[in-house]
Amino acid sequence: MIYFESGSSTAKLTAEDLKKGLFQALGKLGEKNKVLVVPPDYTRFPSRSGELTEFAWEYYGDKLTDILPALGTHSPMTDEQISHMFGKTPRSLFREHDWRNEVVTVGEVPAEFVKEVSGGAVEFSWPAQVNKLLLEGNFDLIISVGQVVPHEVVGMANYNKNIFVGTGGSEGINKSHYVGAAYGMEKMMGRANTPVRKIFNYASDHFTADMPFLFVQTVVSVDKNGELCTRGLFIGDDTEVFMKAAKLSLEVNFEMVEKPLKRVVVYLDPTEFKSTWLGNKSIYRTRMAIADGGELIVLAPALVEFGEDKEIDKLIRKYGYFGTPKTLKAVKENKDLQDNLGAAAHLIHGSSEGRFSVTYCPGKGEENLTKEEIEGVGFDYQDIDKIMGKYNPKKLKDGFNTLPDGEEIFYISNPALGLWAFKDRFEY
């Protein structure tokens, strides 16, 4: 059921608009005595989820007893990040998701179903796992907050992904990522009804249908001036709310370019991107737009690690981003990758399959990744000062730019907010 919807490709929703919409929806639910909010973490700061969580706290007061950021495998949020993202929301309400130890398996999606929806790409069953707090907290309302945007693993982010991955466990996260990678991410991105989504929906229908979820979904894009604009707010308790948000997201977050891009420059905001685990969105989201033999240049001033989890970081360093065939072979031959299929999927996602080059330009601090480390996982390296001297983010606009020497580049200020493709590479 939809409790509130507002949005269009030209809308610019303010904080007051979001607050009014949320309060209107919550008012239709009746009295609640114990409320949990599951927002995304700091890596999704532009989603407006922090403000919406704060508004929910304002509405429910002491009845909102817990906030569980949907970390997935990401690093826990710092106090500074929590304060910046969630405003005056009390720090005492926040809980930390432990994806390795604090999860419960609520059901198993049959292997036959997984094989069918993945077109035979994989044949294993899939465990639907959630943080035990969702089951043991005796909540009469669980508010899942987040942004719907094109996504490399599930096609379009959020909805029940926020639950089954964001608060999920090691096996569920690993296997869901691997399904998408084995099926083919270029057949996934920008689509709402993908194999991974069908698996999540099966789990919602069969294992969590009685849980009191309310999904608060935003759609956010970048306008022609490089400013973030909130285009939509959709609030409801079933798949309809996701489909409505996904439809708008595809309108505002997806750009079909007129020709293959020879050189793409992506900037990774240092407050959001400190790992290739996240920073490789610059690869995922542009791969269908870049020309054969083209180049992707990633300006990454805060890049200090490959994986946000130490074990995954070690696997990335060991196996590198060397393409699908090599990664699939490594999975067959190595137990450490078999036990971490999410990492294996990430290695596939982060490779251009040799079709274009990827040049990372990390900062020069003591903690930043070095030239040797960057090249060791299969990327090219360039000096960030030299490259930013030529491609200055402060002087570039999103989209095509013609430099003083006549060079044409395509610039992206935040890869997490869009999807780019050339028509001949996008599979409908």
C-alpha positions as CSV (number, residue, x, y, z in Angstrom):
1,M,0.0,0.0,0.0
2,I,1.2,3.5,-0.8
3,Y,0.9,6.0,2.1
4,F,2.5,8.9,0.4
5,E,4.0,9.7,-3.0
6,S,5.4,12.9,-4.5
7,G,7.8,13.4,-7.3
8,S,8.7,14.2,-10.9
9,S,11.8,14.7,-13.0
10,T,11.7,18.4,-12.3
11,A,10.7,18.4,-8.6
12,K,13.0,19.9,-6.0
13,L,11.7,18.6,-2.6
14,T,12.8,20.6,0.4
15,A,13.5,19.4,3.9
16,E,10.1,20.7,4.9
17,D,8.5,18.8,2.0
18,L,10.1,15.6,3.2
19,K,9.0,16.2,6.8
20,K,5.4,16.9,5.8
21,G,5.3,13.8,3.5
22,L,6.8,11.5,6.2
23,F,4.5,12.9,8.9
24,Q,1.5,12.4,6.6
25,A,2.4,8.8,6.0
26,L,3.1,8.0,9.6
27,G,-0.2,9.6,10.7
28,K,-2.0,7.0,8.6
29,L,-0.4,4.1,10.5
30,G,-2.0,4.7,13.8
31,E,-0.3,4.6,17.2
32,K,3.0,2.7,17.5
33,N,4.7,1.8,20.7
34,K,8.2,0.6,19.6
35,V,9.9,1.8,16.4
36,L,13.1,0.8,14.7
37,V,14.6,2.8,11.9
38,V,17.0,1.2,9.4
39,P,18.7,4.0,7.3
40,P,21.7,3.6,5.0
41,D,25.2,4.5,6.3
42,Y,27.3,7.5,5.5
43,T,28.2,6.2,2.1
44,R,24.6,7.2,1.1
45,F,24.7,10.6,2.6
46,P,23.1,12.3,-0.4
47,S,20.0,10.1,0.0
48,R,18.4,12.5,2.5
49,S,18.0,9.5,4.7
50,G,19.7,11.2,7.6
51,E,17.1,14.0,7.7
52,L,14.2,11.5,7.3
53,T,15.5,9.5,10.2
54,E,15.7,12.7,12.3
55,F,12.2,13.6,11.3
56,A,11.0,10.1,12.4
57,W,12.6,10.6,15.8
58,E,10.9,14.0,16.1
59,Y,7.6,12.3,15.3
60,Y,7.8,9.3,17.6
61,G,10.1,10.6,20.4
62,D,10.9,8.0,23.0
63,K,8.9,5.4,21.1
64,L,11.7,5.3,18.5
65,T,14.1,3.1,20.5
66,D,16.7,1.9,18.0
67,I,18.4,3.0,14.8
68,L,20.4,0.3,12.9
69,P,22.3,1.7,10.0
70,A,22.3,-0.8,7.1
71,L,26.1,-1.2,6.9
72,G,26.1,-4.5,5.0
73,T,29.9,-5.1,4.9
74,H,30.9,-1.4,5.2
75,S,32.9,0.0,8.0
76,P,30.9,1.1,11.1
77,M,30.0,4.8,11.2
78,T,32.0,7.2,13.3
79,D,30.5,9.6,15.8
80,E,31.4,12.5,13.5
81,Q,29.6,10.8,10.5
82,I,26.5,10.1,12.6
83,S,26.3,13.7,13.8
84,H,26.8,15.0,10.3
85,M,24.2,12.7,8.7
86,F,21.6,12.4,11.4
87,G,21.6,15.9,13.0
88,K,20.2,16.1,16.5
89,T,19.0,12.4,16.6
90,P,20.4,11.0,19.9
91,R,23.6,9.1,19.5
92,S,22.4,6.6,22.2
93,L,19.8,5.2,19.7
94,F,22.4,3.9,17.2
95,R,23.3,0.3,17.0
96,E,26.1,-1.3,15.0
97,H,25.4,-4.1,12.5
98,D,27.7,-7.0,12.8
99,W,27.3,-8.9,9.5
100,R,29.4,-11.9,10.6
101,N,27.9,-12.7,14.0
102,E,24.6,-11.0,14.8
103,V,22.3,-12.3,12.0
104,V,19.5,-14.8,11.9
105,T,18.5,-16.9,8.8
106,V,14.7,-16.5,8.4
107,G,14.4,-18.8,5.4
108,E,16.1,-20.4,2.4
109,V,15.2,-19.5,-1.2
110,P,15.3,-22.8,-3.0
111,A,18.2,-23.6,-5.4
112,E,15.7,-24.4,-8.1
113,F,14.2,-20.9,-7.9
114,V,17.7,-19.3,-7.9
115,K,18.8,-21.3,-10.9
116,E,15.6,-20.5,-12.8
117,V,15.7,-16.7,-12.3
118,S,19.4,-16.5,-12.9
119,G,19.1,-18.3,-16.2
120,G,21.3,-21.2,-14.9
121,A,24.2,-18.9,-13.9
122,V,24.2,-20.3,-10.4
123,E,22.5,-23.3,-8.7
124,F,22.8,-22.7,-5.0
125,S,20.1,-21.9,-2.5
126,W,20.0,-18.4,-1.0
127,P,19.7,-17.7,2.8
128,A,17.5,-14.8,3.7
129,Q,19.4,-13.3,6.7
130,V,18.6,-10.2,8.8
131,N,20.1,-8.7,11.9
132,K,18.6,-10.4,15.0
133,L,17.5,-7.1,16.4
134,L,14.7,-7.0,13.7
135,L,13.3,-10.2,15.1
136,E,14.1,-9.9,18.8
137,G,13.3,-6.2,19.3
138,N,9.5,-6.7,19.4
139,F,9.0,-3.7,17.2
140,D,5.5,-2.8,15.9
141,L,7.1,-0.7,13.1
142,I,10.4,-1.0,11.2
143,I,11.1,2.0,9.0
144,S,13.5,1.2,6.2
145,V,14.8,4.5,4.7
146,G,16.9,4.9,1.6
147,Q,17.5,6.0,-2.0
148,V,16.4,4.2,-5.1
149,V,19.1,4.6,-7.7
150,P,20.7,2.3,-10.4
151,H,22.8,-0.4,-8.7
152,E,25.4,-2.9,-9.9
153,V,24.3,-5.8,-7.7
154,V,20.5,-5.7,-7.7
155,G,19.7,-3.4,-10.7
156,M,18.0,-0.7,-8.7
157,A,19.1,-0.1,-5.1
158,N,17.0,-0.2,-1.9
159,Y,13.6,-1.5,-0.9
160,N,14.2,-5.0,0.5
161,K,17.9,-4.9,-0.4
162,N,18.3,-2.5,2.5
163,I,17.1,-5.3,4.8
164,F,18.6,-8.5,3.3
165,V,21.9,-6.9,2.4
166,G,22.1,-3.8,4.6
167,T,21.3,-5.9,7.7
168,G,22.2,-9.2,6.2
169,G,24.8,-11.8,7.0
170,S,28.0,-13.0,5.3
171,E,26.5,-15.9,3.3
172,G,23.4,-13.9,2.1
173,I,25.5,-10.9,1.1
174,N,28.1,-12.9,-0.6
175,K,25.8,-15.1,-2.6
176,S,23.5,-12.3,-3.7
177,H,26.4,-10.3,-5.0
178,Y,27.7,-13.4,-6.9
179,V,24.4,-14.1,-8.5
180,G,24.4,-10.6,-10.1
181,A,28.0,-10.9,-11.2
182,A,27.6,-14.4,-12.7
183,Y,24.4,-13.4,-14.5
184,G,26.0,-10.3,-15.9
185,M,25.9,-6.8,-14.4
186,E,25.3,-5.1,-17.8
187,K,22.0,-7.0,-17.9
188,M,21.2,-5.9,-14.4
189,M,21.9,-2.2,-13.9
190,G,19.0,0.2,-14.3
191,R,16.4,-2.6,-14.1
192,A,13.9,-3.1,-11.3
193,N,13.0,-6.7,-11.9
194,T,16.3,-8.5,-12.0
195,P,17.3,-12.1,-10.8
196,V,18.6,-10.7,-7.5
197,R,15.5,-8.6,-6.9
198,K,13.3,-11.7,-7.6
199,I,15.3,-13.6,-5.0
200,F,14.8,-10.8,-2.5
201,N,11.1,-10.6,-3.3
202,Y,10.7,-14.3,-2.8
203,A,12.2,-13.9,0.6
204,S,9.9,-11.0,1.4
205,D,6.8,-12.9,0.4
206,H,7.7,-16.2,2.1
207,F,9.8,-15.2,5.2
208,T,9.2,-11.7,6.3
209,A,5.7,-10.9,5.1
210,D,4.5,-10.5,8.8
211,M,7.2,-8.1,9.8
212,P,6.0,-4.5,10.2
213,F,8.1,-2.8,7.5
214,L,7.5,0.7,6.1
215,F,9.7,1.7,3.2
216,V,10.6,5.4,2.8
217,Q,12.2,5.8,-0.6
218,T,13.8,8.9,-2.0
219,V,15.0,9.7,-5.6
220,V,17.9,12.1,-5.8
221,S,19.8,13.4,-8.9
222,V,22.3,16.0,-9.9
223,D,21.0,19.0,-11.9
224,K,22.8,20.8,-14.7
225,N,24.6,23.0,-12.2
226,G,26.0,20.0,-10.3
227,E,23.6,20.5,-7.4
228,L,21.8,17.7,-5.6
229,C,18.0,17.7,-6.1
230,T,15.5,15.5,-4.4
231,R,13.1,14.5,-7.1
232,G,10.8,12.2,-5.3
233,L,9.6,10.7,-2.0
234,F,7.6,7.4,-2.0
235,I,6.4,5.8,1.2
236,G,4.6,2.4,1.4
237,D,4.8,-1.2,2.7
238,D,5.1,-3.3,-0.4
239,T,6.8,-3.6,-3.8
240,E,4.6,-0.9,-5.4
241,V,6.4,1.8,-3.5
242,F,9.7,0.5,-4.9
243,M,8.5,0.3,-8.5
244,K,7.2,3.9,-8.4
245,A,10.5,5.2,-7.1
246,A,12.5,3.0,-9.6
247,K,10.5,4.4,-12.5
248,L,11.4,8.0,-11.5
249,S,15.0,7.1,-10.8
250,L,15.4,5.7,-14.3
251,E,14.2,9.0,-15.6
252,V,16.5,11.2,-13.6
253,N,19.5,9.0,-12.8
254,F,20.1,7.3,-16.1
255,E,21.8,9.1,-19.0
256,M,22.1,7.6,-22.5
257,V,25.1,9.3,-24.2
258,E,25.1,10.0,-27.9
259,K,28.4,8.4,-28.6
260,P,30.9,6.1,-26.8
261,L,33.1,8.1,-24.4
262,K,36.8,8.1,-25.1
263,R,37.9,9.6,-21.8
264,V,35.8,9.8,-18.6
265,V,37.0,11.6,-15.5
266,V,35.2,10.8,-12.2
267,Y,35.7,12.6,-8.9
268,L,35.3,10.7,-5.6
269,D,34.3,12.9,-2.8
270,P,36.7,12.3,0.1
271,T,33.9,12.3,2.7
272,E,32.3,9.4,0.9
273,F,34.9,7.3,-0.9
274,K,37.9,5.8,0.9
275,S,38.0,2.4,-0.7
276,T,37.8,0.8,-4.2
277,W,35.0,-1.3,-2.7
278,L,32.9,1.9,-3.0
279,G,35.0,3.9,-5.4
280,N,34.6,1.3,-8.1
281,K,31.1,2.7,-8.7
282,S,33.1,4.9,-11.1
283,I,33.6,1.7,-13.1
284,Y,30.3,0.0,-12.6
285,R,28.2,3.0,-13.5
286,T,30.2,4.1,-16.6
287,R,31.2,0.9,-18.2
288,M,28.4,0.8,-20.6
289,A,29.2,4.3,-21.9
290,I,33.0,4.0,-22.3
291,A,34.4,3.3,-25.8
292,D,36.6,0.3,-26.5
293,G,40.1,1.4,-25.9
294,G,38.9,4.3,-23.9
295,E,40.1,5.5,-20.5
296,L,38.5,6.0,-17.1
297,I,40.4,8.4,-14.8
298,V,39.4,8.2,-11.1
299,L,40.3,11.2,-8.9
300,A,40.4,9.6,-5.4
301,P,42.0,11.9,-2.9
302,A,40.9,9.9,0.1
303,L,41.6,6.4,-1.2
304,V,43.2,4.4,1.6
305,E,42.1,0.8,1.1
306,F,40.6,-1.7,-1.3
307,G,38.0,-3.5,0.9
308,E,36.3,-1.9,3.9
309,D,36.5,-5.2,5.6
310,K,40.1,-6.4,6.4
311,E,39.5,-9.9,5.1
312,I,38.0,-8.7,1.8
313,D,40.8,-6.2,1.5
314,K,43.3,-9.1,1.6
315,L,41.4,-11.0,-1.1
316,I,41.4,-8.0,-3.4
317,R,45.1,-7.5,-3.0
318,K,45.6,-11.2,-3.6
319,Y,43.5,-11.7,-6.7
320,G,43.0,-8.2,-8.2
321,Y,40.6,-6.9,-10.8
322,F,41.6,-9.0,-13.7
323,G,38.3,-9.9,-15.4
324,T,35.5,-12.5,-15.2
325,P,37.2,-15.6,-16.6
326,K,40.2,-15.3,-14.3
327,T,38.0,-14.6,-11.3
328,L,35.6,-17.5,-12.0
329,K,38.6,-19.8,-12.4
330,A,40.0,-18.5,-9.1
331,V,36.7,-19.2,-7.3
332,K,36.8,-22.8,-8.5
333,E,40.3,-23.3,-7.3
334,N,40.5,-21.3,-4.1
335,K,38.5,-21.9,-0.9
336,D,39.1,-18.3,0.4
337,L,37.1,-17.0,-2.6
338,Q,34.5,-19.7,-2.3
339,D,33.9,-18.6,1.2
340,N,33.7,-14.9,0.1
341,L,31.6,-14.9,-3.0
342,G,30.8,-11.2,-2.5
343,A,34.5,-10.4,-2.8
344,A,34.6,-12.5,-6.0
345,A,31.7,-10.6,-7.4
346,H,33.3,-7.3,-6.5
347,L,36.5,-8.3,-8.4
348,I,34.3,-8.9,-11.5
349,H,32.4,-5.7,-11.1
350,G,35.7,-3.7,-10.8
351,S,37.2,-5.0,-14.0
352,S,36.8,-3.4,-17.4
353,E,37.4,-6.9,-18.9
354,G,40.3,-5.4,-20.7
355,R,38.0,-3.2,-22.8
356,F,39.1,0.1,-21.5
357,S,41.8,1.3,-19.0
358,V,41.2,2.4,-15.5
359,T,43.6,4.9,-13.9
360,Y,43.3,5.6,-10.2
361,C,44.8,8.8,-8.8
362,P,44.9,8.5,-5.0
363,G,46.0,11.2,-2.6
364,K,49.6,11.4,-1.3
365,G,49.1,11.1,2.4
366,E,50.8,8.4,4.4
367,E,47.6,6.3,4.6
368,N,46.8,6.6,0.9
369,L,47.2,3.6,-1.4
370,T,50.5,3.7,-3.3
371,K,51.4,3.3,-6.9
372,E,52.6,-0.2,-6.3
373,E,49.4,-1.2,-4.5
374,I,47.2,0.3,-7.3
375,E,49.1,-1.4,-10.0
376,G,49.2,-4.6,-8.0
377,V,45.5,-5.1,-8.4
378,G,45.4,-4.3,-12.1
379,F,44.7,-0.6,-12.3
380,D,46.9,2.1,-13.8
381,Y,48.3,4.9,-11.6
382,Q,48.8,8.6,-12.1
383,D,50.0,11.4,-9.9
384,I,46.9,13.2,-8.6
385,D,48.4,16.7,-8.6
386,K,49.4,16.3,-12.2
387,I,46.0,15.0,-13.3
388,M,44.0,17.5,-11.3
389,G,46.1,20.2,-12.7
390,K,44.7,19.2,-16.1
391,Y,41.3,18.0,-15.0
392,N,40.3,20.4,-12.2
393,P,36.9,19.3,-10.7
394,K,36.3,23.0,-9.7
395,K,36.4,24.0,-13.3
396,L,34.5,21.0,-14.8
397,K,30.8,20.6,-15.2
398,D,29.0,17.3,-15.2
399,G,28.8,15.9,-18.8
400,F,30.9,16.8,-21.8
401,N,33.7,19.4,-21.4
402,T,36.0,20.8,-24.0
403,L,39.4,21.8,-22.5
404,P,41.5,24.7,-23.7
405,D,43.7,22.3,-25.7
406,G,40.7,21.0,-27.6
407,E,40.4,17.7,-25.7
408,E,36.9,16.5,-25.0
409,I,36.2,14.6,-21.8
410,F,33.1,13.5,-19.9
411,Y,33.1,14.5,-16.3
412,I,31.1,12.9,-13.4
413,S,31.1,14.6,-10.0
414,N,29.4,11.7,-8.1
415,P,29.2,8.2,-9.7
416,A,26.9,6.9,-7.0
417,L,24.0,9.0,-8.3
418,G,23.7,7.8,-11.8
419,L,24.1,5.3,-14.6
420,W,25.6,6.1,-18.0
421,A,25.4,4.0,-21.2
422,F,25.8,4.2,-25.0
423,K,22.7,2.8,-26.7
424,D,24.6,-0.1,-28.4
425,R,25.9,-1.4,-25.1
426,F,22.7,-1.1,-23.1
427,E,20.6,-4.3,-23.1
428,Y,16.9,-3.7,-22.6
